[in-house]
Amino acid sequence: MYPSPDFLPLKLHSAEQVRELDAQLIAAGTPGFELMQRAAHAAWRALSRRWSQVGKLTVLAGRGNNAGDGYLIAALAQRAGWRAQVLALGDPATLHGDAARARAEAEAAGVPVLPWHEATPLSGVLVDALLGTGLCGPVREPYARAIERINHSGLPVLAVDIPSGLHADSGGCLGVAVQADLTVTFIALKLGLFTGEGPVLCGELQFDDLDADPRLLAEAPSLATRLDPAGLPRLPARQVLAHKGQFGHLLVIGGEQGMGGAALLCADSGLRAGAGLVSLATRAEHVTAALVRRPEIMCTAVASANQLQTLLPRADVCVVGPGLGQGSWARSLLSAVEGLEQPQVWDADALNLLATGLVGAPRMGVLTPHPGEAARLLGQNTTSIQADRPAAALALAQRYGLVVVLKGAGSLVAAPDGRLAVCNRGHPAMAGAGLGDVLAGLLGALLAQGMAPFEAACLGVWLHACAGERLGRQGRGLAAGDLPYAIRQLLEELCPCVN
């Protein structure tokens, strides 16, 4: 079977949306301190299960409600027989409201509350209760030094709600951020936990809705949707009398001299993902190798836009860019396809040429940039793209009027109308050549079978990531050519060909 759902909610929210939801829960009758207690209990349960034999705990507490959670966790640990301490950044006497009440409860339980200092020894499990989700600007002192101490301690780390220094909306690192082994987040999921630096900094992610009113959770506005089998679009089953002409003709355009493999990987992926017919327009030097490797693909040598024009009327979908290069041949072929009515997927060098302004974007379809290509398309640098990946993906979708897949950890699918989806699947073994070519061919095949661009991108990104995850369990050395077979298997598990 395909990987089972991980039981996390599908909706992803901004920090402000979660704060508003928290306020609604309080207004509906759940006291704020009760929510804080529920959060502390959820975090303590997760911590004590994972590190049951440690017996010591150090909470690093800031000055807000996130600190209040930390004080209550310390109290629970102390009452359970652990040796707990709180290291406070700032004067604990300045705490107010629920956080002050939490500090008083920790002290009543016998927890020592000490001022933090760089030289203060850290011991046991470290609990990051420093900054919470409200942080927007760079981490300032003394928090920056405290975070560095945590990260260099070599001790296990639990982050309360979010690792301090991680932007809750963008997934960007705000100068320095806690590297947690376990993050327990509350009420609703924050978008930044799933893209950019979020997946790395969170470690294992656990979620607790704190027994919030399901109606309020269901009605709460969100920024994005998490890709999961429970909400993925599906291809319909095929009828008994189905024939190849019903499932689209996919044309892959690419493969400059010395780069024929990229175009062939793309075409092979399209074939394995169910396109009815697949053609490949490439340099003459690659035709023989392509036919030997995959005779099912109709391979044609093209030297110019004029020769490509004879193939375009038969194509339902074009994938342009794998191994295309940026020379005169590439520019000529792009000039032939940029005005087509058919959906297109533009990848790799097609995007680099689009960024130069020498060609125009396709009228309909999907762009699939990695962060470097996204930076060129937006006239930025890669660092700024990675600092706010959701904003970059949406900006690209709106600029070009196309669906955009911003690849990388926590791949994003953005539509011009503002829809945004995030994929939290994948595996580090996928860091290799050719996997983007496979994704482009997969997206082309889904478009050829009648899916709309946003739905095709969501399904394709999830299939690609989960196939890489499945193969990545075998370790390093994942070859892009292995992926189409796993994708085919996953596609059948999710969308059976026959009912």
N, C-alpha and C positions, 0 to 999 in steps of 0.2 A: 504493500500500500504506500501511497505518498506520505510524507512526514505528517504526523498528526498535529492538529492545532495545539499551540502551547498555552491556551486558555487565558491569554492576555486579551484585554479589550481591543476592539478594532479601531476605535476613535482615538486620535492623538490631539492634544490641546496645547495652547500657549499657557505660560505661567499666569497671565492675567485671567484667562478663562478659568483656570483651576482656582485662583483666588476668589473669583466671583462665585464659583460653585461652592466653595467653602463657606462664603458669606450666606449663600442661599440655604445651605444645610443648617447653619446656626439660626438664621431667621425662621426656619421651619420647625425649630424646637430642639435641636441637638446642641447643647452648650459647647463652646469652643474648647474648654478644658477636657470635656469628655472625648472630643475628637483627638486631642493631643494624647490623652491616655491610650486610646485605641491605637494610635500610631506607634507609641512607645511599646505597647504589648506586641504589635505585629513585628517590629524591628527586633525586640528581645527574643521572640520565638525563633525568628530566622537565625539570629546570631548564636543562640544557645544550641540550636540543632547543628549548625555547621562547625562550631568550635567548642563542643561540649566539654572538652577536657582541659581547656585553658585556665579557667578559674580566676582570671584577672581581666580588668577592663579599665581603659582610660578614655574618657570622653573629652574631646576638645570642643568647647562650647563658645559660640559667638554671643550676639546680643538680641536675637529675635526669637520668633516662635520655633525655628529650627533648633535653637539652643534649648528651648523648653522640652522638645522631644528628647534631646540628649540627657538632660537632667533626670527625666523620668525613666529613661533606660538605665541610667546609673542606679537609681533607686531600686528598680526591679532586680538588677544584678546583685546589689548588696543584700537584698532580702532573700535571694536565692543561694546565698552563701559564697558568692564571689567577692573578691576584693576590688572594689570600684573606687575611682577617683574622677573628679572633674577638674580639668585645667581650663580656666576661664580667660578668654581674651577680652579685656575690658573689665570694668568694675561690675561684679554681679549685682551690686546694690542698685544699679541703674536699670535693671530689668523691670518690666511692668506687666500688668495684666496676667494672662495665663502663664507666660514664661516665668514671672516672679513666683507664681504659685508653684510651678514645677520645681524651681530651685529650692523653695522652702520644703517641699516634699523630699527631695534628695537629701537635704541636710537633716531632716527628721529621721531619715532611714540610716543616718550615720555615715553618709558619703562625704569624704573630705572635699571641699571646694577650694582649690588653690589657684593663685594667679599664674598664668602661663608665662614661661620664660624659655628662651632658646636652649638654655642648659638644663631645663627640667627633664629628668629621665622619663621616657615613655615605656610602658609595659603592657603586656597582655594584648587583648583585642583593642584596636583603636577605633573609636566611634567619631566619625566626622559629622559634627553638628555645628558647623561654623557659619555658613552663609546662606544656604537654602536657594529657593528659586527666584528670589527677587533681584539677584545680582544682574546688572546690565553692563557696567563698565569694568575696566581692568581691576584685578584683585590688588588691594592696597595693603600696606603694612599695618599691623603685624601679621595679618592673615597670610600674606605671601610666604613669609618665613615659616609660619606654622605648617602650611601645606607642604613646603619643601621638607620639613622635618618628618612629616607623616610619610612622604614618599620615599625618603631615604632610611626609614627606620627598619625596614625588613620585617615589620610586624603585620599581621592580618588586619584589614581595614574594612569596616562597615560604613557606608555612606547613608545618611538619613535623608530620604526623599530624592536627593540628587548630589553627586559629588561636587563639593565646593569648588567654584571656579569654572564650572561647565554652564554655558548659557542654555537655559531651559527651552528656548524657542528654536535656536539655530543649530545647537550641537557644537558651537565653536568653543574653544578654550580661551578664557579671558585672562591671558597672560600666563597663569599657572593654575593647575587644577589637581584635585586629589585623584590619585589612581586607586580606586576601590577594588577590593576582591568581591564584594557583595554590596548591591544597592537595593534598598527596600523603598519603593515609592508608593505614594498614597493618593487616594480619592480618584484620580484620573491620570492617565499616562501623558507625559510631556513629550512633545515632538523631539526635542533636543536629545533625549535619551537614545534615539534610534538612528541618528545620522551624524556625520562629521566625526568628532572625537567621542561622541556619546557612547557608542558600543564598546570602545576600548576602555574608557575611564570608568564605566559602570561595573565592569566585571560581570558577575552573574546578576541578573535583574529579577527581582521579585516584586509583586504588586499586591496591594491590599486596598480595597475600596472603603475600608473602615465602616462597613455596614451602612453606607450611604443609601439614601432613598433611590431605588432603581429608576423611578420616574424622572427624578431630577438628573440623574446620570444620562438617561436616554435622551432627554431634551436639551442637554447642554451643547452649545455650539462647539465646533472643533476646527482645527487647522488642517488636519490631514487624516487619511485612513491608512491603517497598517494592512499590508497585503497578507492574506491568510486564506486557506481553502474555504473557510466559512463564508467569505465575501467575494471570492474571485469570479469573474465572468467565465463562462464555459462555451466551448464549441459544442454544437448540437451533434447528436448521433447521426450516422449516415444511414440512408435507406438502402434496402436490398438492391435496388436498381441503380445505385450511384455509379457515376463514371467520372473519369479524370477531368472532363471539361467543366464539372460543377465546382471544382475546388481551386480554381484560379491558376493563372500562368504567371509564375514569378520569374523576373529577369534580373540577374545579378550583373552589375557592370563594374569591372575593376580588374586588377591584375596587371599592372605595369611590369616591364621587364625586371626580373628578379624578385617580384612580389606576387607571383601567381598563386601561391599557397593560400593567401588570405582570401582571395575571391573564391577559390575552390572550397575552402572550409565553409564560407558563407552559403554557397549554393548547396553543398551537402547538408547543411543544417536545415535549409528550407525544404529540401526533399524529405528528410527524416521527420520534419514537423508537419507534414501532410499536404503541402502544396500539390495540386493536381499535375502540374507541369513545371519544370524548372529549366531555364535557359541560362547560359553564361556567355557574356560578351567580354572577350579578353584579348590580350596580345596573342598573335599567331604562335609565338614560342611556347605557349602554355596549352595549346589545344590537345596535342597528343597525350601529354601527361594527364590532363583532365579526363579524357575519354578512357584512358587505361584505368584510372582510379575509380571513376564513377560513370560508366557508360549510360546510365539513365538520364544524365544531364545533357541537354542539347547544347553543345559548345561551339561557338562561332568566333572566328578571328575578326576583329574590327580594328581598322587603322585610323578611322576618322569618324566624325559625326555623321557624314553622309552614309557610311556603311551601317552605323547604328540605327539610323532612321528606318531602315527596312525591317528591323526587329521590333521597334516600339509599338506598332499598331496591334501586335498580337499579345502584348504583355498587359496583364491586369494590375500588376504591382512591380515597381522597380526598387532594388536595393543598390545604392550607389556609394562607392567609396572604399571598400576593402581592397587594399593594395593598389589603389588608383594612382598614387603619386600626385605631384603638383605641377607637372610639366605641361607642355602644349597639348599632348594627347589627352590628359585628364581634363584640361580646360575645354577642349573641343567636345568631349563626350558630355560634360556637364551642361554645356550650352544647348545640347540637343534635348536634354530631359527637364530643364528647369521650368518650362512652361506647360508640362504635361498635366492633363486632368487626372490621371491615375494617381492613387496613393503611392508615396515613395518613402523609403527609409534612407536617410543620409547618415553616413558614418565616416570616421577616420578622415582621409584626405579630402573628401567632399566637404567636410566641415571646415577644414583648414582653408580651403579655397573660398568657401562662403564667407569666412572671416575677413578675407582680403577685399571683399566687395567686387571682385571680378565677375562673380556670377550671382544670380538671385536665388532665393530659397524656393523650394517646391511649393506648390499651391496647397497640398494636402499630405499629411503623413506624420512621420516621426523623425526627430533628430536624436542622435545617441552620443553626446559628447562625454568624454572623461573630463576631469577638472581642468586639465591643461587646455583642451579644446574649448571648453566653456569660457575660460579666461580670455582666449583670443576672440571668441565671438562677442563677448561683452566689453572688450577693451580694458580688461582688468588683469590682475596677476592671480596665479593659482592660490596663493595664500588667502586672498580676499574671497575667492570662491569657496574655499574650504571653511572659512570663518562663518559663512552663512549660506550653506548649501540650499536650503529651501527658498531663500530669496533669489538666489542665482537661477535655480530651475524655473521658478515662476517668471522671472524677468526674461529669460530666453523664450519661454512659451509665448509670452505676450509680445515680445519684439518680432518674432517670426510668424506668429499666428499658427503654430504647430505644436503638437505634443512633443515633449522633451523628456528623454531619459537621461538624468545626470548620474553617471555610473560612479562606483566606488562603494566603500563601506556604508551601508544604509542607502542603497540606490533609491533615487527619487523619480517619480513619474509626475510631470506637471502638464496641465492643460491650459490653453489660453483663457478659459473661463474661470480659472482659479482653483480648479480641482487639483488635489495633491495627494499622492500615495507614496508610502515608504515601504521598502522591503528590508526586513531584519533577518534575512536568511543569507547563506553563503558560507564560504570557507577560505582561510588564508591560502590554501593550495591553489586557489583560482588566480593567484598573482602570476600570470604567465602570458606568453604571446598567443594570439589567435582567439581568445575567448570572446572578445568583443565582436569579431567577425561572425562567430557562431550565434551570438545574440542578434545581430543584424539580420541574419538569414532566418532565424526563428520568428522575429517580428514580421518580416516580409511574408512568411508562410501563413501566419495568423491573419494578416490583412488580406491575403489572397483568398482565404477561406471565408471572408465576409465579415470579419470583426471590424468594429470602428477603431480608430487609432488609439484612443485612450484605453479602451478595454483590451486591445491587443498588446499594448505596452505593459499594462498591469499583469496580464496572464503570462506574457513572455518573460518579463523580468523575474517573476516568481519561479517559473519553471527553470530558467537558466540558473538562478541562485541555488535552488534546491537540488538540481542535478549536480552542480559543483560541490554542494555540501555532501551529497551521497558519495560521490567519487573521492572527495577530499579526505574522507575518513581513512582511506588507504595510505595517506601521507603525501609527501612531496612527489613531484614528477607528473602531475596531472597534465595530460596533453589535450589541447583543444579538440582534437579529432575524436577523443573519447566521449565528449559531451553530448553530441547528437543522439547517441544510443540511449543514454540515461534520460535525456529529455523526452525521447519517444516513449519510453516506459512510463515516466511520470505523467505525460499527457494522456496516455491510455488509462492510467489509474484515476486521474481526475475527470477526464472527459471520454468515457468509453466510446470506441468507434461504433459499436453496435449495442443497442439497449438489451 
